[in-house]
Amino acid sequence: MQIETAETIGHAPPADYHFDIAIVGAGPVGLALAGWLVKRSATSRLSVALIDAREPDAALADPRAIAVSHGSRAMLESSLGFPADATPIKRIHVSQRGQFGRTLIDHDEHGLPALGYVVRYGSLVTTLAQAVSKTGVHWFTETTASTPLHDHDGVTLPIHSATGDRTIRARILVNAEGGLYKDKETDASSALSADVKNTRDYGQTAIVGTVSVSSPQPGVAWERFTPEGPIALLPCGGARQADYALVWCCDPEEAARRSQLPDDAFLAELGAAFGERLGRFTRIAGRAMFPLGLNALNALVDRRTVAIGNAAQTLHPVAGQGLNLGLRDAHALCDALSTNGPTTVALSLFAQRRALDRRMTIGATDTLARLFTIDFPPLAALRGLALSALEFVPPVKTVLARQMMFGQRR
């Protein structure tokens, strides 16, 4: 891999670069796609550029915890590797606060070593970056991109770094970086595609952090629905099995108030909202918050540009499907481009094959986020019945669990 930085490029006016595929965004999805493309196209030798505003090491200390499904781990580990410090999720406990009904999803029911894994964002990005560094990917670091220009044969992409401006040419451009390009001249942002199918403000803000509990249950993840929103606790302790990654979805004003509380007061309110299944909450670290909404593109492909990952959809964190859906996007795009070459035909096939999985995953996440926050006693009773019924209809629970672990593949 060739990495260009402000130090290595120099100040001479550079010539344009030409690639088969250019990827904007070196997060987990962009890195996975770059690595998969180079490894899968060893014979056809696709040339790949990766463009990111950060240095590869910038994510190393990022402590955020993310959920990676068993299916996503299998895709990554087979060719790019997977973090050694991942914590397995053996069981998922889903329930409602103050209402009857619960369902359990256990790895033994599916004959798998784990349903998923909790990894630090920094660990995952570092693992993938190390794998990509051993390939022929041309990596532009500390570099931003502006709005692309399309023509019949490809895409011209203006890029900007500390050493100046240049353009690169690519047959196919992939946006894996949040769906926005920064216009350097006007300081305005424009969406990759204005054709947005689903947008929704959930009226919730997520408080995230790492908490410790007095009575941990190793390997168990918790999804606890409350009238304010879901509370998720994901085991991430490693040697400290009492540690959990927290995602507490609540009213924005309450989130702002709680973010300012002393630790003891915050933990007391969290305990009142979650219940006593894990004993007392004894510690909170790394508190942060962010608003929750749905933003999903209707069309993944615009001429020779394609969106994947967060550029294609941002989801509510309930059920932890955002990253996993993005990795399935990347894997399917790699299949299409490796088999059919960097052409508009390949992009059309990719869009067709991703339609069902995206529709089901986005729909399920959106429904859960809204359905379980309606504070209406008869509906709460129906939700409890539905959760309990899953325990008595194993085939239905299996279908739901496998959708979350593997998605719909074609």
Contacts in CASP RR format, 6 or more apart in sequence:
PFRMAT RR
TARGET T0000
AUTHOR 0000-0000-0000
METHOD contacts of the structure
MODEL  1
MQIETAETIGHAPPADYHFDIAIVGAGPVGLALAGWLVKRSATSRLSVAL
IDAREPDAALADPRAIAVSHGSRAMLESSLGFPADATPIKRIHVSQRGQF
GRTLIDHDEHGLPALGYVVRYGSLVTTLAQAVSKTGVHWFTETTASTPLH
DHDGVTLPIHSATGDRTIRARILVNAEGGLYKDKETDASSALSADVKNTR
DYGQTAIVGTVSVSSPQPGVAWERFTPEGPIALLPCGGARQADYALVWCC
DPEEAARRSQLPDDAFLAELGAAFGERLGRFTRIAGRAMFPLGLNALNAL
VDRRTVAIGNAAQTLHPVAGQGLNLGLRDAHALCDALSTNGPTTVALSLF
AQRRALDRRMTIGATDTLARLFTIDFPPLAALRGLALSALEFVPPVKTVL
ARQMMFGQRR
1 132 0 8 1.000
1 133 0 8 1.000
1 134 0 8 1.000
1 135 0 8 1.000
1 136 0 8 1.000
1 137 0 8 1.000
1 138 0 8 1.000
1 139 0 8 1.000
2 136 0 8 1.000
2 137 0 8 1.000
2 138 0 8 1.000
2 139 0 8 1.000
3 56 0 8 1.000
3 133 0 8 1.000
3 139 0 8 1.000
3 141 0 8 1.000
4 138 0 8 1.000
4 139 0 8 1.000
4 140 0 8 1.000
4 141 0 8 1.000
4 143 0 8 1.000
4 161 0 8 1.000
5 55 0 8 1.000
5 141 0 8 1.000
5 142 0 8 1.000
6 142 0 8 1.000
6 161 0 8 1.000
6 162 0 8 1.000
6 163 0 8 1.000
9 161 0 8 1.000
9 163 0 8 1.000
10 163 0 8 1.000
11 163 0 8 1.000
13 166 0 8 1.000
14 163 0 8 1.000
14 166 0 8 1.000
16 166 0 8 1.000
16 167 0 8 1.000
16 168 0 8 1.000
16 169 0 8 1.000
17 49 0 8 1.000
17 138 0 8 1.000
17 166 0 8 1.000
17 168 0 8 1.000
17 169 0 8 1.000
18 47 0 8 1.000
18 168 0 8 1.000
18 169 0 8 1.000
18 170 0 8 1.000
19 47 0 8 1.000
19 48 0 8 1.000
19 49 0 8 1.000
19 138 0 8 1.000
19 168 0 8 1.000
19 169 0 8 1.000
19 170 0 8 1.000
19 171 0 8 1.000
20 46 0 8 1.000
20 47 0 8 1.000
20 48 0 8 1.000
20 170 0 8 1.000
20 171 0 8 1.000
20 172 0 8 1.000
20 341 0 8 1.000
20 342 0 8 1.000
21 37 0 8 1.000
21 46 0 8 1.000
21 47 0 8 1.000
21 48 0 8 1.000
21 49 0 8 1.000
21 170 0 8 1.000
21 171 0 8 1.000
21 172 0 8 1.000
21 173 0 8 1.000
21 174 0 8 1.000
21 337 0 8 1.000
21 342 0 8 1.000
22 48 0 8 1.000
22 49 0 8 1.000
22 50 0 8 1.000
22 51 0 8 1.000
22 155 0 8 1.000
22 157 0 8 1.000
22 168 0 8 1.000
22 170 0 8 1.000
22 172 0 8 1.000
22 173 0 8 1.000
22 174 0 8 1.000
23 30 0 8 1.000
23 33 0 8 1.000
23 34 0 8 1.000
23 48 0 8 1.000
23 49 0 8 1.000
23 50 0 8 1.000
23 51 0 8 1.000
23 174 0 8 1.000
23 176 0 8 1.000
24 51 0 8 1.000
24 52 0 8 1.000
24 145 0 8 1.000
24 157 0 8 1.000
24 173 0 8 1.000
24 174 0 8 1.000
24 175 0 8 1.000
24 176 0 8 1.000
24 177 0 8 1.000
24 181 0 8 1.000
25 50 0 8 1.000
25 51 0 8 1.000
25 52 0 8 1.000
25 175 0 8 1.000
25 176 0 8 1.000
25 177 0 8 1.000
26 34 0 8 1.000
26 50 0 8 1.000
26 51 0 8 1.000
26 52 0 8 1.000
26 54 0 8 1.000
26 56 0 8 1.000
26 125 0 8 1.000
26 129 0 8 1.000
26 139 0 8 1.000
26 141 0 8 1.000
27 52 0 8 1.000
27 59 0 8 1.000
27 125 0 8 1.000
27 128 0 8 1.000
27 176 0 8 1.000
27 177 0 8 1.000
28 121 0 8 1.000
28 124 0 8 1.000
28 125 0 8 1.000
28 128 0 8 1.000
28 323 0 8 1.000
28 327 0 8 1.000
29 176 0 8 1.000
29 308 0 8 1.000
29 309 0 8 1.000
29 310 0 8 1.000
29 323 0 8 1.000
29 326 0 8 1.000
29 327 0 8 1.000
29 329 0 8 1.000
29 330 0 8 1.000
30 50 0 8 1.000
30 174 0 8 1.000
30 176 0 8 1.000
30 308 0 8 1.000
30 330 0 8 1.000
31 50 0 8 1.000
31 125 0 8 1.000
31 128 0 8 1.000
31 129 0 8 1.000
31 131 0 8 1.000
31 132 0 8 1.000
32 75 0 8 1.000
32 76 0 8 1.000
32 80 0 8 1.000
32 128 0 8 1.000
32 327 0 8 1.000
32 330 0 8 1.000
32 331 0 8 1.000
33 174 0 8 1.000
33 176 0 8 1.000
33 308 0 8 1.000
33 330 0 8 1.000
33 333 0 8 1.000
33 334 0 8 1.000
34 48 0 8 1.000
34 50 0 8 1.000
34 132 0 8 1.000
34 135 0 8 1.000
34 137 0 8 1.000
35 48 0 8 1.000
35 79 0 8 1.000
35 80 0 8 1.000
35 128 0 8 1.000
35 131 0 8 1.000
35 132 0 8 1.000
35 135 0 8 1.000
35 137 0 8 1.000
36 79 0 8 1.000
36 80 0 8 1.000
36 330 0 8 1.000
36 331 0 8 1.000
36 334 0 8 1.000
37 46 0 8 1.000
37 48 0 8 1.000
37 334 0 8 1.000
37 337 0 8 1.000
37 338 0 8 1.000
38 46 0 8 1.000
38 48 0 8 1.000
38 132 0 8 1.000
38 135 0 8 1.000
38 136 0 8 1.000
38 137 0 8 1.000
39 79 0 8 1.000
39 80 0 8 1.000
39 135 0 8 1.000
40 334 0 8 1.000
40 335 0 8 1.000
40 338 0 8 1.000
41 337 0 8 1.000
41 338 0 8 1.000
44 338 0 8 1.000
44 341 0 8 1.000
46 337 0 8 1.000
46 338 0 8 1.000
46 341 0 8 1.000
46 342 0 8 1.000
47 138 0 8 1.000
48 136 0 8 1.000
48 137 0 8 1.000
48 138 0 8 1.000
49 137 0 8 1.000
49 138 0 8 1.000
49 139 0 8 1.000
49 140 0 8 1.000
49 168 0 8 1.000
49 170 0 8 1.000
50 132 0 8 1.000
50 137 0 8 1.000
50 138 0 8 1.000
50 139 0 8 1.000
50 140 0 8 1.000
51 140 0 8 1.000
51 143 0 8 1.000
51 144 0 8 1.000
51 145 0 8 1.000
51 157 0 8 1.000
51 159 0 8 1.000
52 139 0 8 1.000
52 140 0 8 1.000
52 141 0 8 1.000
52 143 0 8 1.000
52 177 0 8 1.000
53 142 0 8 1.000
53 143 0 8 1.000
53 144 0 8 1.000
54 141 0 8 1.000
54 142 0 8 1.000
55 141 0 8 1.000
55 142 0 8 1.000
56 129 0 8 1.000
56 133 0 8 1.000
56 139 0 8 1.000
56 141 0 8 1.000
57 126 0 8 1.000
59 121 0 8 1.000
59 122 0 8 1.000
59 125 0 8 1.000
59 126 0 8 1.000
59 129 0 8 1.000
60 122 0 8 1.000
60 125 0 8 1.000
60 126 0 8 1.000
61 122 0 8 1.000
62 120 0 8 1.000
62 121 0 8 1.000
62 122 0 8 1.000
62 125 0 8 1.000
63 120 0 8 1.000
63 121 0 8 1.000
63 122 0 8 1.000
63 210 0 8 1.000
63 286 0 8 1.000
64 120 0 8 1.000
64 121 0 8 1.000
64 122 0 8 1.000
64 208 0 8 1.000
65 118 0 8 1.000
65 119 0 8 1.000
65 120 0 8 1.000
65 121 0 8 1.000
65 209 0 8 1.000
65 210 0 8 1.000
65 234 0 8 1.000
65 236 0 8 1.000
65 245 0 8 1.000
66 118 0 8 1.000
66 119 0 8 1.000
66 120 0 8 1.000
66 121 0 8 1.000
66 124 0 8 1.000
66 323 0 8 1.000
67 89 0 8 1.000
67 116 0 8 1.000
67 117 0 8 1.000
67 118 0 8 1.000
67 221 0 8 1.000
67 234 0 8 1.000
67 320 0 8 1.000
67 323 0 8 1.000
67 324 0 8 1.000
68 76 0 8 1.000
68 82 0 8 1.000
68 86 0 8 1.000
68 116 0 8 1.000
68 117 0 8 1.000
68 118 0 8 1.000
68 119 0 8 1.000
68 124 0 8 1.000
68 323 0 8 1.000
68 324 0 8 1.000
69 115 0 8 1.000
69 116 0 8 1.000
69 324 0 8 1.000
69 404 0 8 1.000
69 405 0 8 1.000
69 406 0 8 1.000
70 112 0 8 1.000
70 113 0 8 1.000
70 114 0 8 1.000
70 115 0 8 1.000
70 116 0 8 1.000
70 117 0 8 1.000
70 405 0 8 1.000
70 406 0 8 1.000
71 116 0 8 1.000
71 324 0 8 1.000
71 405 0 8 1.000
71 406 0 8 1.000
72 323 0 8 1.000
72 324 0 8 1.000
72 327 0 8 1.000
72 328 0 8 1.000
73 82 0 8 1.000
73 86 0 8 1.000
73 116 0 8 1.000
73 117 0 8 1.000
75 327 0 8 1.000
75 328 0 8 1.000
75 331 0 8 1.000
76 82 0 8 1.000
76 128 0 8 1.000
76 327 0 8 1.000
79 131 0 8 1.000
80 127 0 8 1.000
80 128 0 8 1.000
80 131 0 8 1.000
80 132 0 8 1.000
81 127 0 8 1.000
81 128 0 8 1.000
81 131 0 8 1.000
82 117 0 8 1.000
82 119 0 8 1.000
82 124 0 8 1.000
82 127 0 8 1.000
83 119 0 8 1.000
83 120 0 8 1.000
83 123 0 8 1.000
83 124 0 8 1.000
83 126 0 8 1.000
83 127 0 8 1.000
85 119 0 8 1.000
85 120 0 8 1.000
85 123 0 8 1.000
85 238 0 8 1.000
86 117 0 8 1.000
86 118 0 8 1.000
86 119 0 8 1.000
86 123 0 8 1.000
87 117 0 8 1.000
87 118 0 8 1.000
87 119 0 8 1.000
87 219 0 8 1.000
87 234 0 8 1.000
87 235 0 8 1.000
87 236 0 8 1.000
87 237 0 8 1.000
87 238 0 8 1.000
88 113 0 8 1.000
88 114 0 8 1.000
88 116 0 8 1.000
88 117 0 8 1.000
88 219 0 8 1.000
89 107 0 8 1.000
89 114 0 8 1.000
89 115 0 8 1.000
89 116 0 8 1.000
89 117 0 8 1.000
89 118 0 8 1.000
89 219 0 8 1.000
89 220 0 8 1.000
89 221 0 8 1.000
89 234 0 8 1.000
89 235 0 8 1.000
90 106 0 8 1.000
90 107 0 8 1.000
90 114 0 8 1.000
90 115 0 8 1.000
90 219 0 8 1.000
90 220 0 8 1.000
91 104 0 8 1.000
91 105 0 8 1.000
91 106 0 8 1.000
91 107 0 8 1.000
91 115 0 8 1.000
91 219 0 8 1.000
91 220 0 8 1.000
91 221 0 8 1.000
92 104 0 8 1.000
92 105 0 8 1.000
92 115 0 8 1.000
92 220 0 8 1.000
92 221 0 8 1.000
92 222 0 8 1.000
92 223 0 8 1.000
93 102 0 8 1.000
93 104 0 8 1.000
93 220 0 8 1.000
93 221 0 8 1.000
93 222 0 8 1.000
93 223 0 8 1.000
93 277 0 8 1.000
94 102 0 8 1.000
94 103 0 8 1.000
94 104 0 8 1.000
94 105 0 8 1.000
94 223 0 8 1.000
94 225 0 8 1.000
94 387 0 8 1.000
95 101 0 8 1.000
95 102 0 8 1.000
95 103 0 8 1.000
95 223 0 8 1.000
95 224 0 8 1.000
95 225 0 8 1.000
95 387 0 8 1.000
96 102 0 8 1.000
96 224 0 8 1.000
96 225 0 8 1.000
96 226 0 8 1.000
96 372 0 8 1.000
96 380 0 8 1.000
96 383 0 8 1.000
96 384 0 8 1.000
96 387 0 8 1.000
97 224 0 8 1.000
97 225 0 8 1.000
97 226 0 8 1.000
97 227 0 8 1.000
97 231 0 8 1.000
97 273 0 8 1.000
97 274 0 8 1.000
97 275 0 8 1.000
99 380 0 8 1.000
99 381 0 8 1.000
99 383 0 8 1.000
99 384 0 8 1.000
100 381 0 8 1.000
100 384 0 8 1.000
100 388 0 8 1.000
101 384 0 8 1.000
101 385 0 8 1.000
101 387 0 8 1.000
101 388 0 8 1.000
102 384 0 8 1.000
102 387 0 8 1.000
102 388 0 8 1.000
103 387 0 8 1.000
103 388 0 8 1.000
103 390 0 8 1.000
103 391 0 8 1.000
103 397 0 8 1.000
104 391 0 8 1.000
105 115 0 8 1.000
105 397 0 8 1.000
105 401 0 8 1.000
106 115 0 8 1.000
107 113 0 8 1.000
107 114 0 8 1.000
107 115 0 8 1.000
109 394 0 8 1.000
109 397 0 8 1.000
109 398 0 8 1.000
109 401 0 8 1.000
110 398 0 8 1.000
110 401 0 8 1.000
110 402 0 8 1.000
110 405 0 8 1.000
112 405 0 8 1.000
115 221 0 8 1.000
115 401 0 8 1.000
115 405 0 8 1.000
116 405 0 8 1.000
118 221 0 8 1.000
118 234 0 8 1.000
118 235 0 8 1.000
118 236 0 8 1.000
118 245 0 8 1.000
120 236 0 8 1.000
132 139 0 8 1.000
133 139 0 8 1.000
140 159 0 8 1.000
140 161 0 8 1.000
142 161 0 8 1.000
142 162 0 8 1.000
143 159 0 8 1.000
143 160 0 8 1.000
143 161 0 8 1.000
144 159 0 8 1.000
144 160 0 8 1.000
144 161 0 8 1.000
144 182 0 8 1.000
144 184 0 8 1.000
145 157 0 8 1.000
145 158 0 8 1.000
145 159 0 8 1.000
145 160 0 8 1.000
145 181 0 8 1.000
145 182 0 8 1.000
146 157 0 8 1.000
146 158 0 8 1.000
146 159 0 8 1.000
146 160 0 8 1.000
146 181 0 8 1.000
146 182 0 8 1.000
146 183 0 8 1.000
146 184 0 8 1.000
147 158 0 8 1.000
147 181 0 8 1.000
147 183 0 8 1.000
147 190 0 8 1.000
148 155 0 8 1.000
148 156 0 8 1.000
148 157 0 8 1.000
148 158 0 8 1.000
148 173 0 8 1.000
148 181 0 8 1.000
148 305 0 8 1.000
149 155 0 8 1.000
149 156 0 8 1.000
149 157 0 8 1.000
149 158 0 8 1.000
150 302 0 8 1.000
150 303 0 8 1.000
150 304 0 8 1.000
150 305 0 8 1.000
153 171 0 8 1.000
154 169 0 8 1.000
154 170 0 8 1.000
154 171 0 8 1.000
154 172 0 8 1.000
154 173 0 8 1.000
154 304 0 8 1.000
155 169 0 8 1.000
155 170 0 8 1.000
155 171 0 8 1.000
155 172 0 8 1.000
155 173 0 8 1.000
155 303 0 8 1.000
155 304 0 8 1.000
155 305 0 8 1.000
156 167 0 8 1.000
156 168 0 8 1.000
156 169 0 8 1.000
157 167 0 8 1.000
157 168 0 8 1.000
157 169 0 8 1.000
157 170 0 8 1.000
157 173 0 8 1.000
158 165 0 8 1.000
158 166 0 8 1.000
158 167 0 8 1.000
158 184 0 8 1.000
159 165 0 8 1.000
159 166 0 8 1.000
159 167 0 8 1.000
159 168 0 8 1.000
160 184 0 8 1.000
165 184 0 8 1.000
170 304 0 8 1.000
171 304 0 8 1.000
171 342 0 8 1.000
171 343 0 8 1.000
172 304 0 8 1.000
172 305 0 8 1.000
172 306 0 8 1.000
172 337 0 8 1.000
172 342 0 8 1.000
172 343 0 8 1.000
172 346 0 8 1.000
172 347 0 8 1.000
173 304 0 8 1.000
173 305 0 8 1.000
173 306 0 8 1.000
174 305 0 8 1.000
174 306 0 8 1.000
174 307 0 8 1.000
174 308 0 8 1.000
174 333 0 8 1.000
175 181 0 8 1.000
175 192 0 8 1.000
175 305 0 8 1.000
175 306 0 8 1.000
175 307 0 8 1.000
175 308 0 8 1.000
175 311 0 8 1.000
176 307 0 8 1.000
176 308 0 8 1.000
176 309 0 8 1.000
176 310 0 8 1.000
176 311 0 8 1.000
176 330 0 8 1.000
177 310 0 8 1.000
177 311 0 8 1.000
178 309 0 8 1.000
178 310 0 8 1.000
178 311 0 8 1.000
178 314 0 8 1.000
179 191 0 8 1.000
179 192 0 8 1.000
179 307 0 8 1.000
179 310 0 8 1.000
179 311 0 8 1.000
179 312 0 8 1.000
180 189 0 8 1.000
180 190 0 8 1.000
180 191 0 8 1.000
180 192 0 8 1.000
181 189 0 8 1.000
181 190 0 8 1.000
181 192 0 8 1.000
182 189 0 8 1.000
183 189 0 8 1.000
183 190 0 8 1.000
192 297 0 8 1.000
192 302 0 8 1.000
192 305 0 8 1.000
192 307 0 8 1.000
192 311 0 8 1.000
193 297 0 8 1.000
193 298 0 8 1.000
193 299 0 8 1.000
193 302 0 8 1.000
193 307 0 8 1.000
195 297 0 8 1.000
195 298 0 8 1.000
195 299 0 8 1.000
195 302 0 8 1.000
196 295 0 8 1.000
196 296 0 8 1.000
196 297 0 8 1.000
196 298 0 8 1.000
197 296 0 8 1.000
197 297 0 8 1.000
197 298 0 8 1.000
198 294 0 8 1.000
198 295 0 8 1.000
198 296 0 8 1.000
198 298 0 8 1.000
198 362 0 8 1.000
198 366 0 8 1.000
199 293 0 8 1.000
199 294 0 8 1.000
199 295 0 8 1.000
199 296 0 8 1.000
200 293 0 8 1.000
200 294 0 8 1.000
200 366 0 8 1.000
201 291 0 8 1.000
201 293 0 8 1.000
202 249 0 8 1.000
202 292 0 8 1.000
202 293 0 8 1.000
202 294 0 8 1.000
202 316 0 8 1.000
202 369 0 8 1.000
202 370 0 8 1.000
203 251 0 8 1.000
203 252 0 8 1.000
203 291 0 8 1.000
203 292 0 8 1.000
203 293 0 8 1.000
204 228 0 8 1.000
204 229 0 8 1.000
204 249 0 8 1.000
204 250 0 8 1.000
204 251 0 8 1.000
204 252 0 8 1.000
204 255 0 8 1.000
204 291 0 8 1.000
204 292 0 8 1.000
204 293 0 8 1.000
204 316 0 8 1.000
204 369 0 8 1.000
204 373 0 8 1.000
205 249 0 8 1.000
205 250 0 8 1.000
205 251 0 8 1.000
205 252 0 8 1.000
205 255 0 8 1.000
205 256 0 8 1.000
205 289 0 8 1.000
205 290 0 8 1.000
205 291 0 8 1.000
205 292 0 8 1.000
206 247 0 8 1.000
206 248 0 8 1.000
206 249 0 8 1.000
206 255 0 8 1.000
206 289 0 8 1.000
206 290 0 8 1.000
206 291 0 8 1.000
206 292 0 8 1.000
206 317 0 8 1.000
207 246 0 8 1.000
207 247 0 8 1.000
207 248 0 8 1.000
207 249 0 8 1.000
207 250 0 8 1.000
207 255 0 8 1.000
207 258 0 8 1.000
207 259 0 8 1.000
207 287 0 8 1.000
207 288 0 8 1.000
207 289 0 8 1.000
208 245 0 8 1.000
208 246 0 8 1.000
208 247 0 8 1.000
208 248 0 8 1.000
208 286 0 8 1.000
208 287 0 8 1.000
208 288 0 8 1.000
208 289 0 8 1.000
208 290 0 8 1.000
209 245 0 8 1.000
209 246 0 8 1.000
209 284 0 8 1.000
209 285 0 8 1.000
209 286 0 8 1.000
209 287 0 8 1.000
209 288 0 8 1.000
210 236 0 8 1.000
210 243 0 8 1.000
210 244 0 8 1.000
210 245 0 8 1.000
210 246 0 8 1.000
210 284 0 8 1.000
210 285 0 8 1.000
210 286 0 8 1.000
211 233 0 8 1.000
211 243 0 8 1.000
211 244 0 8 1.000
211 246 0 8 1.000
211 267 0 8 1.000
211 270 0 8 1.000
211 281 0 8 1.000
211 282 0 8 1.000
211 283 0 8 1.000
211 284 0 8 1.000
211 285 0 8 1.000
212 240 0 8 1.000
212 242 0 8 1.000
212 243 0 8 1.000
212 244 0 8 1.000
212 281 0 8 1.000
212 282 0 8 1.000
212 283 0 8 1.000
213 242 0 8 1.000
213 244 0 8 1.000
213 278 0 8 1.000
213 279 0 8 1.000
213 280 0 8 1.000
213 281 0 8 1.000
213 282 0 8 1.000
214 242 0 8 1.000
214 278 0 8 1.000
214 279 0 8 1.000
214 280 0 8 1.000
214 281 0 8 1.000
214 282 0 8 1.000
215 278 0 8 1.000
215 279 0 8 1.000
215 280 0 8 1.000
216 235 0 8 1.000
216 241 0 8 1.000
216 242 0 8 1.000
216 244 0 8 1.000
216 278 0 8 1.000
217 277 0 8 1.000
217 278 0 8 1.000
218 235 0 8 1.000
218 241 0 8 1.000
219 235 0 8 1.000
220 235 0 8 1.000
221 232 0 8 1.000
221 233 0 8 1.000
221 234 0 8 1.000
221 235 0 8 1.000
222 231 0 8 1.000
222 232 0 8 1.000
222 233 0 8 1.000
222 244 0 8 1.000
222 274 0 8 1.000
222 277 0 8 1.000
222 278 0 8 1.000
223 230 0 8 1.000
223 231 0 8 1.000
223 232 0 8 1.000
223 318 0 8 1.000
223 319 0 8 1.000
224 230 0 8 1.000
224 231 0 8 1.000
224 232 0 8 1.000
224 233 0 8 1.000
224 274 0 8 1.000
224 275 0 8 1.000
225 231 0 8 1.000
225 372 0 8 1.000
225 373 0 8 1.000
225 383 0 8 1.000
226 250 0 8 1.000
226 273 0 8 1.000
226 373 0 8 1.000
227 373 0 8 1.000
227 375 0 8 1.000
228 249 0 8 1.000
228 250 0 8 1.000
228 251 0 8 1.000
228 254 0 8 1.000
228 273 0 8 1.000
228 373 0 8 1.000
229 249 0 8 1.000
229 250 0 8 1.000
229 369 0 8 1.000
229 372 0 8 1.000
229 373 0 8 1.000
230 247 0 8 1.000
230 249 0 8 1.000
230 318 0 8 1.000
230 368 0 8 1.000
230 369 0 8 1.000
230 372 0 8 1.000
230 373 0 8 1.000
231 246 0 8 1.000
231 247 0 8 1.000
231 248 0 8 1.000
231 249 0 8 1.000
231 270 0 8 1.000
231 273 0 8 1.000
231 274 0 8 1.000
232 245 0 8 1.000
232 246 0 8 1.000
232 247 0 8 1.000
232 248 0 8 1.000
232 317 0 8 1.000
232 318 0 8 1.000
232 320 0 8 1.000
233 244 0 8 1.000
233 245 0 8 1.000
233 246 0 8 1.000
233 274 0 8 1.000
233 278 0 8 1.000
234 244 0 8 1.000
234 245 0 8 1.000
234 247 0 8 1.000
235 241 0 8 1.000
235 243 0 8 1.000
235 244 0 8 1.000
236 243 0 8 1.000
236 244 0 8 1.000
236 245 0 8 1.000
237 243 0 8 1.000
237 244 0 8 1.000
242 282 0 8 1.000
244 278 0 8 1.000
246 270 0 8 1.000
246 284 0 8 1.000
247 317 0 8 1.000
248 255 0 8 1.000
248 258 0 8 1.000
248 270 0 8 1.000
248 273 0 8 1.000
249 292 0 8 1.000
249 316 0 8 1.000
249 317 0 8 1.000
249 318 0 8 1.000
250 258 0 8 1.000
250 273 0 8 1.000
252 291 0 8 1.000
255 289 0 8 1.000
256 289 0 8 1.000
258 266 0 8 1.000
258 269 0 8 1.000
259 287 0 8 1.000
259 288 0 8 1.000
259 289 0 8 1.000
261 269 0 8 1.000
263 283 0 8 1.000
263 284 0 8 1.000
266 284 0 8 1.000
266 287 0 8 1.000
267 280 0 8 1.000
267 281 0 8 1.000
267 282 0 8 1.000
267 283 0 8 1.000
267 284 0 8 1.000
270 281 0 8 1.000
270 284 0 8 1.000
271 280 0 8 1.000
271 281 0 8 1.000
274 281 0 8 1.000
292 316 0 8 1.000
292 317 0 8 1.000
292 369 0 8 1.000
293 314 0 8 1.000
293 316 0 8 1.000
294 313 0 8 1.000
294 314 0 8 1.000
294 315 0 8 1.000
294 316 0 8 1.000
294 362 0 8 1.000
294 365 0 8 1.000
294 366 0 8 1.000
294 369 0 8 1.000
295 313 0 8 1.000
295 314 0 8 1.000
296 312 0 8 1.000
296 313 0 8 1.000
296 314 0 8 1.000
296 315 0 8 1.000
296 358 0 8 1.000
296 362 0 8 1.000
297 307 0 8 1.000
297 311 0 8 1.000
297 312 0 8 1.000
297 313 0 8 1.000
299 351 0 8 1.000
300 306 0 8 1.000
300 307 0 8 1.000
300 308 0 8 1.000
300 312 0 8 1.000
300 329 0 8 1.000
300 350 0 8 1.000
300 351 0 8 1.000
300 354 0 8 1.000
300 358 0 8 1.000
301 307 0 8 1.000
301 344 0 8 1.000
301 347 0 8 1.000
301 348 0 8 1.000
301 350 0 8 1.000
301 351 0 8 1.000
303 344 0 8 1.000
304 344 0 8 1.000
304 347 0 8 1.000
306 333 0 8 1.000
306 347 0 8 1.000
306 350 0 8 1.000
306 351 0 8 1.000
308 326 0 8 1.000
308 329 0 8 1.000
308 330 0 8 1.000
308 333 0 8 1.000
309 322 0 8 1.000
309 325 0 8 1.000
309 326 0 8 1.000
309 329 0 8 1.000
309 330 0 8 1.000
310 322 0 8 1.000
310 326 0 8 1.000
312 326 0 8 1.000
312 329 0 8 1.000
312 358 0 8 1.000
313 322 0 8 1.000
313 325 0 8 1.000
313 326 0 8 1.000
313 358 0 8 1.000
313 362 0 8 1.000
314 322 0 8 1.000
315 321 0 8 1.000
315 322 0 8 1.000
315 325 0 8 1.000
315 361 0 8 1.000
315 362 0 8 1.000
315 365 0 8 1.000
315 366 0 8 1.000
316 365 0 8 1.000
316 366 0 8 1.000
316 368 0 8 1.000
316 369 0 8 1.000
318 365 0 8 1.000
318 368 0 8 1.000
318 369 0 8 1.000
318 372 0 8 1.000
319 364 0 8 1.000
319 365 0 8 1.000
319 368 0 8 1.000
319 404 0 8 1.000
320 365 0 8 1.000
321 361 0 8 1.000
321 364 0 8 1.000
321 365 0 8 1.000
321 404 0 8 1.000
322 365 0 8 1.000
324 404 0 8 1.000
324 407 0 8 1.000
325 357 0 8 1.000
325 358 0 8 1.000
325 361 0 8 1.000
325 362 0 8 1.000
325 407 0 8 1.000
328 354 0 8 1.000
328 357 0 8 1.000
328 407 0 8 1.000
328 409 0 8 1.000
329 354 0 8 1.000
329 358 0 8 1.000
332 350 0 8 1.000
332 353 0 8 1.000
332 354 0 8 1.000
332 409 0 8 1.000
333 350 0 8 1.000
335 350 0 8 1.000
336 346 0 8 1.000
336 347 0 8 1.000
336 349 0 8 1.000
336 350 0 8 1.000
336 353 0 8 1.000
337 346 0 8 1.000
337 350 0 8 1.000
339 346 0 8 1.000
340 346 0 8 1.000
340 349 0 8 1.000
353 410 0 8 1.000
356 408 0 8 1.000
356 410 0 8 1.000
357 407 0 8 1.000
357 408 0 8 1.000
357 409 0 8 1.000
357 410 0 8 1.000
360 403 0 8 1.000
360 407 0 8 1.000
360 408 0 8 1.000
361 403 0 8 1.000
361 407 0 8 1.000
364 403 0 8 1.000
371 379 0 8 1.000
371 383 0 8 1.000
372 383 0 8 1.000
389 396 0 8 1.000
390 396 0 8 1.000
390 397 0 8 1.000
390 400 0 8 1.000
391 397 0 8 1.000
END
